[in-house]
């Protein structure tokens, strides 16, 4: 298990955050869309950035709202990967079934698996979960059992080798 405090102390407070995530794509001359949707390319770029900057941990994706997208939401992402206002919200009943097998969540989990295997012993892998407030805002109505969503996602990330999960809220969501 990774200790976040130990990571911060070891790297004087520098962790692999969204700035470095996007920098990894730029260093490899990849668009954000390529970085987000092509697991082999994403893995290559993130692994190269980890090696270049000697990072103790790598965030495997930084797509806040990806779980809602896997349930049919259209977040109309900008070329930078950010979204301002969803074009279509997800339906709560879409959570049922094989959530982790649906794109784009499936692609993010594949990057996670690849990075976990390739970085084993050299750096930790960190998964990202959309925070509950933000996630609720991306559905037409709150899912009936949000705890089950997080349990399913945590299990999926753990099975793919993450050592740490970040829960990220979008600051624009009230």
C-alpha positions in Angstrom: 0.0 0.0 0.0 1.2 3.5 -0.9 1.5 6.1 1.8 0.6 9.5 0.4 2.5 11.4 3.0 5.6 9.3 2.3 5.3 10.1 -1.4 5.0 13.9 -0.7 8.0 13.8 1.6 10.1 11.7 -0.8 9.5 14.2 -3.7 9.4 17.4 -1.7 5.6 17.8 -2.3 5.7 17.1 -6.0 3.2 14.5 -7.2 1.9 13.6 -10.7 -1.1 15.9 -11.0 -3.1 17.0 -14.0 -0.5 19.5 -15.1 2.1 16.7 -15.5 -0.6 14.4 -17.0 -1.2 16.8 -19.8 2.5 17.6 -20.1 3.1 13.9 -20.7 0.8 14.1 -23.8 2.5 17.3 -25.0 6.0 15.8 -24.6 4.9 13.0 -26.9 3.0 15.4 -29.2 -0.3 13.8 -28.5 -3.7 15.6 -28.4 -5.7 15.3 -25.2 -8.2 13.1 -27.0 -5.4 10.7 -28.0 -4.1 10.7 -24.4 -7.6 10.0 -23.1 -8.8 7.4 -25.6 -5.8 5.4 -26.8 -4.6 3.1 -24.0 -1.3 2.0 -25.6 -0.4 5.6 -26.4 -1.5 6.9 -23.0 0.5 4.3 -21.3 3.6 5.1 -23.3 3.3 8.8 -22.7 2.7 8.5 -18.9 5.4 5.9 -18.5 7.9 8.2 -20.3 6.9 11.2 -18.1 7.3 9.1 -15.0 10.8 8.0 -16.0 11.8 11.5 -17.2 10.7 13.2 -13.9 11.4 10.2 -11.7 7.9 10.4 -10.2 7.0 8.1 -7.3 3.4 7.8 -8.6 1.4 8.3 -11.8 -2.2 9.4 -12.1 -3.6 7.0 -14.7 -6.2 9.4 -16.1 -7.7 12.7 -15.1 -11.2 12.6 -16.6 -13.6 13.9 -14.0 -17.0 12.6 -14.9 -15.8 9.6 -16.8 -18.2 7.3 -14.8 -21.2 9.4 -16.0 -19.9 9.3 -19.6 -19.9 5.5 -19.3 -23.6 5.8 -18.4 -24.5 7.9 -21.4 -23.6 11.4 -20.4 -22.2 13.7 -23.1 -19.9 16.1 -21.4 -18.9 17.8 -24.6 -15.3 18.1 -23.6 -13.1 20.8 -25.0 -9.8 20.0 -26.8 -8.1 20.4 -23.4 -10.3 17.7 -21.9 -12.3 20.0 -19.7 -16.1 20.3 -19.8 -18.1 23.4 -19.0 -21.7 22.2 -19.2 -22.9 18.7 -20.1 -24.8 18.4 -23.4 -26.6 15.3 -22.0 -26.9 14.0 -18.5 -26.6 10.3 -17.7 -29.7 8.2 -16.7 -29.5 6.6 -13.2 -30.7 3.2 -14.4 -27.7 3.1 -16.8 -25.5 2.4 -13.8 -26.8 -1.2 -13.7 -24.8 -3.8 -15.7 -21.2 -3.8 -16.8 -20.3 -0.2 -16.0 -16.6 -0.8 -16.0 -16.7 -2.4 -19.5 -18.2 0.6 -21.2 -16.2 3.3 -22.9 -14.6 5.6 -22.0 -14.3 4.1 -18.5 -13.0 0.8 -19.9 -10.2 2.7 -21.7 -9.1 4.4 -18.5 -9.1 1.1 -16.7 -7.0 -0.4 -19.5 -4.4 2.4 -19.1 -4.5 1.7 -15.4 -3.8 -2.0 -15.9 -1.0 -1.4 -18.4 0.7 1.2 -16.2 0.4 -0.9 -13.1 2.1 -3.8 -14.8 4.8 -1.6 -16.4 5.6 0.5 -13.4 5.5 -2.3 -10.8 8.4 -1.8 -8.4 9.4 1.6 -9.8 6.3 3.9 -9.2 2.8 3.6 -7.8 -0.3 4.0 -9.9 -3.2 6.3 -8.8 -6.7 6.0 -10.0 -9.2 8.8 -10.1 -12.9 8.7 -9.0 -15.3 11.5 -9.6 -16.5 12.9 -6.3 -20.1 12.2 -5.2 -21.3 15.8 -5.5 -19.9 16.1 -9.1 -21.1 12.7 -10.1 -24.7 13.4 -8.9 -24.7 16.6 -10.9 -24.0 14.6 -14.1 -27.1 12.4 -13.8 -30.7 13.4 -14.5 -31.5 12.1 -11.0 -29.2 10.7 -8.3 -28.3 7.0 -8.8 -30.2 4.9 -6.3 -27.1 3.4 -4.7 -24.0 5.6 -5.2 -22.1 3.5 -2.6 -22.4 0.5 -4.9 -21.0 2.6 -7.8 -17.9 3.5 -5.7 -17.5 -0.1 -4.5 -17.6 -1.4 -8.1 -15.1 1.2 -9.3 -12.8 0.7 -6.3 -12.7 -3.0 -7.0 -12.1 -2.5 -10.7 -9.2 -0.2 -10.0 -7.8 -2.5 -7.4 -8.0 -5.5 -9.8 -5.9 -3.4 -12.2 -3.2 -2.7 -9.7 -3.8 0.9 -8.3 -2.2 1.7 -5.0 -4.1 4.8 -4.3 -7.5 6.3 -5.4 -8.1 10.0 -5.6 -11.7 11.3 -5.2 -11.9 14.5 -7.2 -14.7 17.1 -7.1 -15.1 19.6 -9.9 -14.9 23.0 -8.1 -17.6 24.5 -10.5 -20.2 22.1 -9.2 -22.2 23.3 -6.1 
